Amino acid sequence: MTLVEITIPQMGEGLHEARIVSFLKQPGDFVRRDEPLYTMETDKAVMEIESPFTGTLQTWLAEEDDVMDIGAPIARVEVSGAPVEPVQENAFAPSAAGEQQADRAGLGNRIPPRTRAYGKDRGLTEEEMAAVPSAGARLMPADIDAWLAARAAAASAAAAASAPDYTDSPLSRAQRTFVYRLKRSQQTVVPATAKRTLVWGGLRRFAEARRAKNSAVQPSSFLTFAWCVVQAAKKHPRFHSTLLNDDTIREYHHLNLGIAVGTPDGRLNLAVVHEADTLEFDAFVTTAQNRIQMAREGEDQADETTQLMLTHMGPYEITDAVPVLVAPASAVLFTGAVFEHNGEPTVNMALTFEHRLIQGIEAAEFLRSVVEETAKMQEAK
């Protein structure tokens, strides 16, 4: 039996990293060559990755939502006999070129193949491994561990001596996922923004009247506004669509609405109301409130089918902003804090949209539809 490592494959020119979406097999499962093993997301697409070997999955070397470099090891599989893939897939067996290079460096048999692979996994070059002292005649992984620990201690002592006035800390997994989505959007989205004002008083009065009438459903002004946005999106198919690539538009039969939610520790999660356009007002408000609470408690509900997002900065006294569109959504709509304009409570709206999918006139017509739907709510009160 041979233990081999599976690495993140290069699926397109210029790709440097990928996000692990889900594992399709668990440790102990038997997997056949070319059988789907896990799902990963790049700035090109979300895809299933097939196993290059037939054998038993021993362990995953990453976790779901991890963002990993192309070529990084992700799993170990135990196979019968010698692996049929190129030898460099096996982190426990060095390549023939590596052996020849070591021989040319005059290392002879001092560094066993397993130790060489162990050192390379830890980023050591052949020259660095040649300089590592060994307790015996041959270099062993324990020698490398001791040398790395001594080097780390020396680096730590040097850093302590310099007494920096700052502290470095890693991003949380949720933050890394958010950064990855932002970077992906920067590489793929062509954004444009349109703005206009909206009279907010009618929404406020409608929400107040509904709260007084029905104690079971307590809509806020913002969720009343969100309902109006959903009704407007029914008239504009581009706002429940996404751009798969430069040649293909996917128009969904229903709208999945995302709502940005701040968490107590300062992070940002997305609450998603699926098929929001099929819900009556009371059901929409109840569903949205439940999903928002889940997001506030830490559950990020973002997925590839969220086409339109809302962000509301009114509680933070921000009156104007340009929202950032996060792919694959087609648009994100900002609303700010209420201010007086011509004697009326008013908010600013800013719509950032994928310009390859939505043209400026379509964006303007969508915002006009939102305003018209809010006027209907005042009449319905």
KEKE-3310 file (N, C-alpha, C; in steps of 0.2 Angstrom, whole numbers, plus 5000, padded with zeros to 4 digits):
npx = (5004:5002:5005:4998:4998:4986:4984:4979:4973:4979:4968:4966:4974:4983:4977:4979:4974:4961:4945:4939:4924:4916:4917:4916:4918:4922:4935:4941:4932:4931:4937:4936:4947:4945:4932:4921:4928:4929:4923:4927:4930:4934:4940:4935:4924:4913:4917:4917:4930:4939:4946:4963:4967:4964:4958:4959:4952:4962:4964:4959:4967:4964:4950:4933:4929:4941:4954:4965:4982:4985:4991:4994:4994:4979:4973:4976:4978:4977:4984:4984:4999:5010:5007:4998:4998:5008:5024:5026:5015:5015:5018:5027:5036:5050:5053:5061:5069:5072:5080:5091:5096:5099:5109:5119:5122:5130:5125:5123:5117:5113:5101:5086:5073:5060:5063:5067:5056:5048:5055:5053:5039:5039:5044:5058:5073:5084:5097:5096:5092:5103:5111:5106:5110:5112:5107:5112:5119:5111:5099:5085:5067:5064:5076:5075:5064:5069:5079:5071:5063:5073:5077:5065:5064:5075:5072:5060:5066:5074:5064:5057:5067:5067:5056:5042:5028:5016:5004:5002:4989:4980:4967:4950:4942:4929:4932:4942:4935:4927:4936:4941:4930:4928:4940:4939:4927:4933:4941:4932:4920:4912:4909:4895:4887:4871:4861:4848:4835:4823:4807:4804:4794:4781:4783:4787:4775:4767:4773:4771:4757:4754:4761:4753:4741:4743:4749:4757:4765:4778:4783:4798:4802:4813:4812:4799:4803:4812:4803:4796:4807:4808:4796:4798:4809:4802:4798:4809:4819:4833:4838:4835:4845:4861:4878:4885:4897:4906:4898:4886:4870:4862:4845:4836:4821:4815:4818:4831:4835:4847:4852:4863:4871:4876:4887:4889:4903:4908:4909:4903:4889:4878:4861:4849:4834:4826:4818:4810:4801:4790:4783:4770:4767:4767:4772:4785:4791:4792:4800:4811:4815:4818:4829:4838:4841:4848:4859:4865:4868:4879:4878:4882:4874:4876:4877:4879:4867:4862:4855:4852:4856:4854:4859:4859:4862:4856:4854:4867:4869:4874:4872:4875:4883:4894:4890:4898:4899:4897:4902:4893:4882:4870:4867:4868:4860:4860:4854:4852:4853:4839:4835:4829:4821:4815:4805:4801:4803:4817:4828:4844:4847:4858:4863:4873:4879:4881:4889:4891:4880:4869:4862:4864:4851:4842:4845:4841:4827:4824:4826:4816:4805:4806:4803:4790:4784:4785:4777:4764:4763:4760:4748:4741:4740)
npy = (4994:5011:5028:5042:5060:5071:5086:5103:5106:5114:5124:5133:5146:5158:5156:5157:5153:5144:5142:5130:5122:5111:5094:5079:5066:5056:5053:5036:5032:5023:5027:5029:5031:5046:5048:5060:5070:5082:5099:5114:5132:5144:5160:5158:5148:5137:5120:5102:5092:5078:5062:5058:5045:5028:5022:5022:5035:5044:5055:5072:5087:5100:5112:5114:5129:5134:5144:5141:5139:5136:5120:5116:5103:5094:5082:5065:5049:5031:5019:5004:4996:5004:5022:5028:5040:5055:5055:5066:5069:5062:5065:5058:5052:5057:5065:5058:5068:5076:5067:5065:5078:5079:5070:5076:5087:5081:5075:5061:5047:5052:5059:5052:5047:5049:5058:5069:5072:5076:5087:5095:5097:5106:5117:5118:5120:5110:5113:5119:5108:5101:5107:5105:5099:5082:5069:5056:5045:5047:5059:5063:5065:5070:5077:5088:5094:5098:5107:5117:5121:5127:5137:5144:5148:5157:5167:5171:5177:5187:5195:5198:5206:5217:5223:5227:5239:5234:5221:5206:5196:5182:5182:5177:5162:5166:5179:5177:5170:5180:5190:5183:5182:5196:5198:5190:5196:5208:5204:5200:5207:5221:5235:5247:5262:5269:5282:5288:5298:5293:5295:5292:5293:5287:5273:5272:5275:5266:5254:5256:5257:5243:5236:5240:5235:5221:5211:5199:5200:5211:5222:5231:5248:5246:5232:5233:5241:5232:5223:5230:5231:5218:5216:5226:5220:5209:5214:5216:5206:5205:5208:5196:5188:5180:5182:5170:5168:5176:5174:5169:5171:5167:5166:5166:5158:5162:5175:5176:5184:5194:5200:5211:5209:5215:5208:5205:5205:5213:5208:5204:5196:5187:5187:5177:5177:5165:5163:5174:5182:5174:5175:5181:5197:5197:5184:5186:5195:5189:5178:5184:5191:5180:5174:5185:5185:5173:5175:5186:5179:5172:5164:5163:5165:5166:5161:5154:5157:5169:5183:5197:5210:5218:5232:5241:5256:5265:5264:5267:5280:5284:5293:5292:5282:5271:5256:5240:5228:5210:5196:5181:5190:5200:5214:5226:5235:5250:5258:5273:5283:5291:5308:5325:5332:5344:5345:5332:5315:5307:5296:5291:5281:5270:5261:5248:5239:5225:5229:5223:5215:5222:5237:5255:5262:5252:5250:5263:5262:5251:5257:5267:5259:5253:5265:5267:5256:5258:5269:5263:5255:5265:5269:5258:5257)
npz = (5000:4996:5001:4995:4991:4986:4976:4974:4959:4944:4935:4925:4916:4924:4937:4954:4967:4976:4983:4995:4993:4996:5003:4995:4999:5013:5026:5026:5016:5001:4985:4968:4954:4944:4950:4957:4970:4978:4979:4972:4971:4960:4952:4940:4940:4949:4953:4952:4958:4952:4958:4956:4959:4963:4977:4996:5005:5016:5024:5025:5021:5023:5026:5024:5015:5017:5009:4997:4990:4973:4969:4982:4994:4997:5001:5007:5000:5001:4991:4981:4977:4966:4963:4948:4944:4940:4948:4957:4963:4974:4990:4998:4991:4982:4967:4952:4946:4957:4965:4956:4956:4970:4971:4962:4970:4979:4990:4992:5000:5011:5014:5016:5004:5010:5020:5013:5005:5016:5021:5010:5010:5020:5015:5013:5004:4993:4996:5009:5016:5015:5024:5036:5052:5058:5069:5068:5055:5044:5038:5047:5049:5062:5064:5055:5061:5073:5069:5062:5073:5081:5072:5071:5084:5085:5076:5083:5094:5089:5083:5095:5101:5093:5097:5092:5089:5086:5083:5074:5067:5062:5049:5052:5047:5041:5037:5028:5018:5014:5009:4999:4990:4987:4980:4970:4964:4960:4950:4940:4939:4930:4937:4939:4945:4950:4956:4966:4975:4988:4994:5011:5021:5018:5018:5032:5038:5034:5039:5053:5054:5050:5061:5072:5068:5067:5079:5077:5066:5064:5055:5049:5044:5034:5030:5024:5014:5008:5003:4993:4984:4980:4973:4963:4956:4950:4938:4931:4923:4922:4935:4942:4938:4933:4927:4919:4911:4899:4888:4892:4900:4915:4919:4933:4939:4950:4963:4973:4987:4995:5011:5019:5034:5050:5062:5080:5083:5073:5060:5043:5038:5026:5025:5017:5008:5001:4985:4986:4979:4978:4990:5001:5009:5023:5026:5019:5028:5040:5036:5032:5044:5052:5045:5045:5059:5060:5053:5060:5071:5066:5055:5039:5024:5011:4993:4977:4970:4974:4968:4970:4981:4997:5006:5021:5029:5037:5052:5056:5054:5041:5027:5013:5001:4991:4986:4986:4974:4975:4967:4963:4962:4953:4956:4969:4981:4990:5004:5014:5029:5036:5031:5031:5017:5007:5016:5018:5025:5019:5009:5003:4988:4981:4968:4964:4950:4939:4925:4913:4912:4915:4909:4910:4908:4911:4924:4929:4926:4935:4948:4947:4947:4960:4967:4963:4968:4982:4983:4981:4992:5002:4998:5000:5014)
capx = (5000:5006:5001:5000:4995:4982:4985:4974:4975:4978:4962:4966:4979:4983:4974:4984:4971:4954:4941:4936:4917:4913:4920:4911:4920:4925:4940:4939:4928:4934:4936:4939:4950:4940:4926:4921:4931:4927:4921:4931:4928:4940:4937:4932:4918:4913:4918:4919:4937:4939:4951:4967:4969:4959:4961:4955:4954:4964:4963:4959:4973:4961:4944:4928:4929:4948:4957:4972:4986:4986:4997:4994:4991:4972:4971:4980:4974:4981:4982:4987:5004:5013:5002:4999:4999:5015:5027:5026:5008:5016:5023:5031:5041:5053:5054:5068:5074:5075:5085:5097:5098:5102:5116:5123:5124:5135:5122:5123:5111:5112:5094:5082:5067:5055:5065:5067:5049:5046:5058:5050:5033:5040:5047:5065:5077:5090:5103:5094:5092:5110:5114:5103:5114:5108:5109:5115:5122:5106:5095:5078:5062:5065:5082:5072:5059:5073:5082:5066:5061:5079:5077:5059:5066:5080:5068:5056:5070:5076:5058:5056:5072:5066:5050:5037:5023:5010:5003:4999:4985:4977:4960:4946:4939:4924:4935:4946:4931:4924:4941:4942:4924:4930:4945:4936:4923:4937:4944:4927:4915:4913:4903:4893:4883:4866:4859:4842:4832:4817:4803:4803:4789:4776:4785:4787:4768:4764:4775:4768:4750:4754:4763:4748:4735:4744:4754:4761:4770:4780:4788:4801:4802:4817:4809:4794:4806:4814:4797:4795:4812:4807:4791:4801:4813:4798:4797:4816:4822:4840:4839:4835:4849:4868:4882:4890:4903:4906:4893:4880:4866:4857:4840:4832:4814:4813:4823:4834:4837:4852:4852:4869:4869:4882:4887:4891:4910:4910:4909:4897:4886:4873:4855:4846:4827:4825:4811:4807:4795:4784:4780:4766:4770:4768:4777:4791:4793:4793:4805:4817:4817:4822:4835:4843:4843:4852:4865:4867:4871:4885:4877:4883:4870:4878:4878:4880:4861:4859:4856:4852:4858:4852:4863:4855:4866:4852:4855:4874:4869:4877:4867:4877:4889:4894:4890:4903:4895:4901:4900:4890:4876:4870:4867:4868:4856:4861:4849:4856:4849:4834:4836:4824:4822:4808:4800:4799:4809:4820:4834:4847:4848:4863:4863:4879:4876:4886:4887:4891:4873:4863:4864:4862:4844:4839:4846:4837:4820:4823:4825:4810:4800:4806:4800:4783:4781:4784:4771:4759:4762:4757:4741:4738:4740)
capy = (5000:5017:5034:5048:5066:5074:5093:5107:5106:5121:5123:5138:5150:5164:5155:5156:5151:5142:5141:5123:5123:5105:5088:5074:5059:5056:5048:5029:5030:5020:5032:5027:5036:5050:5049:5067:5070:5088:5104:5120:5138:5149:5165:5155:5144:5131:5114:5096:5089:5071:5059:5055:5039:5023:5020:5024:5042:5043:5061:5079:5092:5107:5112:5118:5137:5136:5147:5137:5140:5130:5115:5114:5097:5094:5075:5059:5043:5025:5016:4998:4996:5011:5026:5028:5047:5057:5054:5072:5069:5059:5069:5054:5049:5062:5064:5056:5074:5078:5062:5067:5085:5078:5067:5081:5091:5078:5073:5054:5043:5055:5061:5047:5050:5051:5064:5074:5074:5079:5094:5100:5099:5112:5123:5118:5118:5104:5117:5120:5102:5098:5111:5103:5093:5075:5065:5050:5045:5049:5064:5060:5070:5073:5082:5094:5097:5101:5113:5122:5124:5131:5143:5148:5152:5162:5172:5174:5181:5193:5199:5201:5211:5223:5226:5231:5242:5231:5214:5203:5190:5179:5183:5172:5159:5169:5185:5175:5169:5187:5193:5179:5184:5202:5198:5187:5201:5213:5202:5198:5212:5228:5239:5254:5264:5274:5285:5293:5298:5290:5298:5287:5293:5283:5267:5272:5275:5259:5249:5258:5254:5236:5234:5242:5231:5214:5210:5193:5202:5217:5224:5238:5252:5243:5226:5235:5243:5226:5220:5234:5230:5212:5217:5229:5215:5205:5217:5217:5200:5206:5208:5190:5184:5181:5181:5164:5170:5182:5172:5165:5173:5163:5170:5162:5158:5166:5179:5175:5191:5194:5206:5212:5209:5215:5203:5209:5206:5217:5204:5205:5190:5188:5183:5176:5175:5161:5163:5180:5184:5170:5176:5187:5202:5194:5178:5188:5199:5184:5174:5189:5192:5174:5173:5190:5183:5168:5179:5190:5174:5169:5159:5166:5161:5167:5156:5156:5159:5175:5188:5204:5211:5225:5234:5247:5259:5269:5264:5270:5287:5285:5295:5291:5277:5267:5249:5235:5222:5204:5191:5182:5194:5205:5220:5228:5242:5253:5264:5276:5286:5296:5315:5329:5335:5347:5344:5325:5311:5305:5292:5290:5275:5269:5254:5246:5233:5222:5233:5218:5212:5227:5244:5261:5263:5246:5252:5268:5260:5247:5261:5270:5254:5253:5271:5266:5251:5261:5273:5259:5253:5270:5269:5252:5257)
capz = (5000:4996:5003:4991:4992:4981:4977:4971:4952:4940:4931:4920:4916:4929:4943:4960:4973:4975:4989:4995:4994:5000:5002:4993:5002:5020:5028:5026:5010:4995:4980:4962:4949:4940:4954:4961:4977:4982:4975:4973:4968:4957:4949:4934:4941:4954:4949:4955:4956:4952:4961:4951:4961:4966:4984:5002:5007:5023:5028:5022:5024:5023:5029:5019:5016:5016:5003:4996:4984:4968:4970:4989:4996:5000:5004:5007:4998:5001:4985:4981:4972:4964:4960:4941:4942:4940:4955:4961:4967:4981:4994:5002:4986:4978:4959:4949:4945:4963:4967:4952:4958:4976:4969:4959:4975:4983:4996:4992:5003:5018:5015:5013:5001:5014:5024:5008:5004:5023:5021:5004:5012:5025:5011:5013:4997:4994:5000:5016:5019:5016:5030:5043:5056:5059:5075:5065:5048:5039:5041:5048:5050:5068:5063:5052:5066:5078:5065:5061:5079:5083:5068:5073:5091:5084:5073:5088:5099:5085:5083:5102:5102:5089:5101:5087:5092:5083:5083:5068:5069:5055:5047:5053:5041:5038:5034:5022:5013:5012:5005:4993:4986:4985:4975:4964:4961:4957:4944:4935:4938:4928:4940:4938:4950:4949:4962:4966:4982:4989:5000:5016:5025:5017:5021:5039:5040:5032:5044:5059:5054:5051:5067:5076:5066:5068:5083:5076:5061:5065:5049:5050:5037:5030:5027:5020:5008:5004:5000:4987:4980:4977:4968:4957:4953:4946:4932:4927:4923:4923:4942:4945:4933:4934:4921:4920:4908:4894:4883:4895:4905:4918:4922:4937:4939:4956:4965:4980:4990:5000:5015:5022:5041:5054:5068:5086:5083:5068:5054:5039:5035:5021:5026:5010:5007:4994:4981:4989:4975:4979:4997:5002:5013:5030:5025:5018:5033:5045:5034:5032:5051:5054:5041:5048:5065:5059:5050:5066:5076:5064:5049:5032:5019:5004:4989:4970:4967:4977:4962:4971:4988:5000:5012:5024:5033:5041:5059:5057:5052:5035:5022:5006:5000:4984:4988:4982:4971:4976:4962:4957:4962:4948:4959:4976:4982:4996:5007:5020:5035:5034:5032:5028:5010:5005:5021:5018:5027:5012:5010:4996:4986:4977:4965:4960:4946:4934:4919:4907:4912:4916:4906:4914:4907:4915:4931:4931:4926:4941:4953:4946:4949:4967:4970:4962:4973:4989:4983:4981:4999:5006:4996:5003:5021)
cpx = (5004:5002:5003:4996:4992:4983:4980:4977:4975:4973:4961:4972:4978:4980:4979:4981:4964:4951:4938:4929:4914:4917:4915:4912:4923:4930:4938:4935:4933:4932:4939:4942:4944:4933:4927:4923:4929:4925:4925:4929:4934:4936:4934:4925:4919:4913:4919:4926:4937:4946:4956:4969:4963:4962:4956:4957:4956:4963:4962:4964:4970:4954:4939:4929:4936:4950:4964:4975:4985:4992:4998:4991:4984:4970:4976:4976:4979:4979:4986:4993:5007:5007:5003:4999:5007:5018:5026:5020:5009:5021:5028:5036:5044:5053:5061:5072:5076:5080:5092:5100:5102:5109:5121:5126:5129:5132:5122:5117:5110:5105:5090:5076:5062:5056:5065:5060:5046:5048:5054:5043:5033:5044:5055:5068:5082:5096:5102:5094:5099:5114:5112:5107:5109:5111:5113:5118:5117:5102:5088:5073:5063:5071:5079:5068:5063:5076:5077:5064:5067:5078:5071:5061:5070:5076:5063:5060:5072:5070:5056:5061:5070:5060:5046:5031:5016:5010:4999:4995:4982:4970:4957:4944:4934:4927:4939:4941:4928:4929:4942:4936:4925:4935:4943:4931:4927:4940:4939:4922:4917:4907:4902:4888:4878:4863:4852:4839:4825:4814:4802:4797:4783:4777:4785:4780:4765:4766:4772:4761:4750:4756:4757:4742:4737:4750:4759:4766:4771:4785:4791:4800:4807:4815:4803:4797:4809:4809:4796:4801:4811:4801:4793:4805:4809:4797:4803:4820:4830:4842:4838:4839:4856:4871:4886:4897:4902:4900:4887:4877:4862:4851:4836:4825:4811:4819:4825:4838:4842:4852:4859:4867:4876:4882:4890:4899:4913:4911:4903:4895:4880:4867:4852:4839:4826:4818:4807:4801:4789:4780:4776:4769:4772:4773:4784:4794:4796:4800:4812:4820:4821:4829:4841:4845:4849:4859:4869:4871:4877:4884:4877:4879:4871:4879:4878:4873:4858:4861:4856:4853:4856:4857:4860:4860:4863:4854:4862:4874:4873:4872:4869:4883:4888:4895:4895:4899:4900:4898:4898:4884:4876:4870:4866:4865:4857:4856:4853:4851:4844:4836:4830:4826:4815:4803:4798:4805:4811:4826:4837:4848:4854:4864:4869:4877:4882:4884:4888:4884:4868:4866:4861:4854:4840:4839:4842:4829:4819:4822:4819:4804:4800:4802:4792:4780:4780:4778:4764:4757:4759:4750:4737:4737:4732)
cpy = (5006:5023:5039:5054:5069:5082:5096:5108:5113:5120:5128:5143:5156:5162:5154:5153:5148:5141:5134:5124:5117:5099:5083:5067:5061:5051:5041:5027:5028:5025:5029:5033:5039:5051:5056:5066:5076:5093:5110:5126:5142:5155:5164:5152:5140:5125:5108:5094:5082:5068:5057:5048:5035:5021:5022:5031:5041:5049:5067:5083:5099:5106:5115:5125:5139:5139:5144:5139:5134:5126:5113:5107:5098:5087:5070:5053:5037:5021:5009:4998:5004:5015:5027:5036:5049:5057:5060:5073:5066:5062:5065:5051:5055:5060:5062:5062:5076:5073:5064:5073:5084:5075:5071:5085:5088:5075:5065:5051:5046:5057:5056:5050:5053:5058:5070:5077:5078:5086:5098:5102:5105:5118:5123:5116:5112:5107:5117:5113:5099:5101:5109:5098:5087:5072:5059:5051:5048:5054:5062:5066:5074:5078:5088:5097:5101:5108:5118:5125:5129:5138:5147:5152:5158:5168:5175:5179:5187:5197:5202:5207:5217:5227:5230:5233:5240:5224:5211:5197:5188:5181:5176:5168:5163:5176:5183:5173:5175:5190:5190:5181:5191:5202:5195:5192:5206:5211:5201:5203:5218:5232:5245:5256:5269:5276:5289:5293:5295:5293:5292:5287:5289:5276:5266:5272:5269:5254:5250:5255:5247:5233:5235:5237:5223:5213:5204:5195:5209:5220:5231:5242:5249:5237:5228:5238:5237:5223:5223:5232:5223:5212:5221:5224:5210:5207:5218:5211:5200:5205:5201:5185:5185:5180:5175:5165:5175:5180:5170:5169:5168:5167:5165:5163:5162:5170:5177:5182:5191:5200:5206:5213:5210:5211:5207:5210:5209:5214:5206:5198:5192:5184:5183:5173:5172:5162:5169:5182:5180:5171:5182:5191:5199:5188:5181:5191:5194:5180:5178:5190:5186:5173:5179:5188:5178:5170:5182:5185:5170:5165:5164:5162:5162:5161:5158:5158:5165:5181:5195:5205:5218:5226:5241:5250:5265:5269:5266:5277:5289:5287:5293:5286:5274:5260:5245:5229:5216:5199:5185:5186:5199:5212:5221:5235:5244:5258:5267:5279:5291:5303:5319:5332:5338:5346:5337:5321:5307:5301:5292:5283:5275:5262:5253:5239:5231:5225:5228:5215:5217:5234:5249:5262:5258:5248:5257:5266:5255:5252:5265:5265:5253:5259:5270:5261:5254:5266:5269:5256:5259:5271:5263:5252:5258)
cpz = (5000:4998:4999:4993:4986:4982:4973:4964:4949:4935:4926:4921:4920:4935:4949:4966:4972:4982:4989:4997:4998:4998:5000:4996:5009:5021:5029:5020:5005:4989:4974:4958:4945:4944:4957:4968:4981:4977:4977:4969:4966:4955:4942:4935:4947:4951:4954:4953:4957:4955:4956:4953:4963:4972:4990:5004:5015:5027:5023:5025:5024:5026:5024:5021:5016:5009:5002:4990:4979:4969:4977:4990:4999:5004:5003:5005:4999:4995:4985:4975:4971:4961:4952:4939:4942:4947:4960:4964:4973:4985:4998:4997:4982:4971:4958:4948:4951:4966:4963:4955:4965:4975:4967:4965:4980:4990:4997:4995:5010:5019:5012:5009:5005:5018:5019:5006:5010:5023:5016:5006:5017:5022:5011:5006:4999:4998:5007:5020:5020:5022:5036:5046:5058:5065:5073:5058:5043:5042:5041:5049:5056:5068:5060:5057:5071:5075:5064:5067:5082:5078:5070:5080:5090:5081:5078:5092:5095:5085:5090:5103:5099:5092:5096:5091:5089:5084:5077:5070:5062:5055:5049:5046:5037:5034:5028:5016:5010:5007:4999:4988:4983:4979:4969:4960:4957:4950:4938:4934:4935:4931:4938:4943:4948:4955:4961:4974:4982:4995:5005:5020:5024:5019:5028:5041:5039:5037:5051:5059:5054:5057:5072:5075:5068:5072:5082:5071:5062:5060:5051:5043:5032:5026:5023:5013:5004:5000:4993:4982:4976:4972:4962:4953:4948:4939:4928:4928:4924:4931:4946:4940:4935:4928:4923:4917:4903:4888:4885:4900:4908:4921:4926:4937:4944:4959:4972:4982:4995:5004:5019:5030:5045:5060:5074:5086:5077:5061:5050:5036:5030:5023:5019:5011:5001:4991:4984:4985:4975:4986:4997:5008:5020:5030:5024:5024:5039:5043:5034:5039:5054:5051:5044:5055:5065:5057:5056:5071:5073:5057:5043:5027:5012:4999:4982:4967:4970:4971:4964:4979:4990:5005:5015:5030:5038:5048:5061:5055:5046:5030:5015:5006:4993:4986:4984:4980:4972:4972:4966:4956:4956:4950:4966:4977:4989:4998:5013:5025:5032:5035:5029:5022:5008:5010:5022:5021:5020:5014:5003:4995:4981:4974:4961:4956:4941:4927:4912:4906:4911:4913:4911:4914:4911:4922:4934:4931:4932:4947:4953:4949:4957:4970:4969:4967:4980:4989:4984:4989:5003:5004:4999:5010:5023)
residu = (MET:THR:LEU:VAL:GLU:ILE:THR:ILE:PRO:GLN:MET:GLY:GLU:GLY:LEU:HIS:GLU:ALA:ARG:ILE:VAL:SER:PHE:LEU:LYS:GLN:PRO:GLY:ASP:PHE:VAL:ARG:ARG:ASP:GLU:PRO:LEU:TYR:THR:MET:GLU:THR:ASP:LYS:ALA:VAL:MET:GLU:ILE:GLU:SER:PRO:PHE:THR:GLY:THR:LEU:GLN:THR:TRP:LEU:ALA:GLU:GLU:ASP:ASP:VAL:MET:ASP:ILE:GLY:ALA:PRO:ILE:ALA:ARG:VAL:GLU:VAL:SER:GLY:ALA:PRO:VAL:GLU:PRO:VAL:GLN:GLU:ASN:ALA:PHE:ALA:PRO:SER:ALA:ALA:GLY:GLU:GLN:GLN:ALA:ASP:ARG:ALA:GLY:LEU:GLY:ASN:ARG:ILE:PRO:PRO:ARG:THR:ARG:ALA:TYR:GLY:LYS:ASP:ARG:GLY:LEU:THR:GLU:GLU:GLU:MET:ALA:ALA:VAL:PRO:SER:ALA:GLY:ALA:ARG:LEU:MET:PRO:ALA:ASP:ILE:ASP:ALA:TRP:LEU:ALA:ALA:ARG:ALA:ALA:ALA:ALA:SER:ALA:ALA:ALA:ALA:ALA:SER:ALA:PRO:ASP:TYR:THR:ASP:SER:PRO:LEU:SER:ARG:ALA:GLN:ARG:THR:PHE:VAL:TYR:ARG:LEU:LYS:ARG:SER:GLN:GLN:THR:VAL:VAL:PRO:ALA:THR:ALA:LYS:ARG:THR:LEU:VAL:TRP:GLY:GLY:LEU:ARG:ARG:PHE:ALA:GLU:ALA:ARG:ARG:ALA:LYS:ASN:SER:ALA:VAL:GLN:PRO:SER:SER:PHE:LEU:THR:PHE:ALA:TRP:CYS:VAL:VAL:GLN:ALA:ALA:LYS:LYS:HIS:PRO:ARG:PHE:HIS:SER:THR:LEU:LEU:ASN:ASP:ASP:THR:ILE:ARG:GLU:TYR:HIS:HIS:LEU:ASN:LEU:GLY:ILE:ALA:VAL:GLY:THR:PRO:ASP:GLY:ARG:LEU:ASN:LEU:ALA:VAL:VAL:HIS:GLU:ALA:ASP:THR:LEU:GLU:PHE:ASP:ALA:PHE:VAL:THR:THR:ALA:GLN:ASN:ARG:ILE:GLN:MET:ALA:ARG:GLU:GLY:GLU:ASP:GLN:ALA:ASP:GLU:THR:THR:GLN:LEU:MET:LEU:THR:HIS:MET:GLY:PRO:TYR:GLU:ILE:THR:ASP:ALA:VAL:PRO:VAL:LEU:VAL:ALA:PRO:ALA:SER:ALA:VAL:LEU:PHE:THR:GLY:ALA:VAL:PHE:GLU:HIS:ASN:GLY:GLU:PRO:THR:VAL:ASN:MET:ALA:LEU:THR:PHE:GLU:HIS:ARG:LEU:ILE:GLN:GLY:ILE:GLU:ALA:ALA:GLU:PHE:LEU:ARG:SER:VAL:VAL:GLU:GLU:THR:ALA:LYS:MET:GLN:GLU:ALA:LYS)
# end
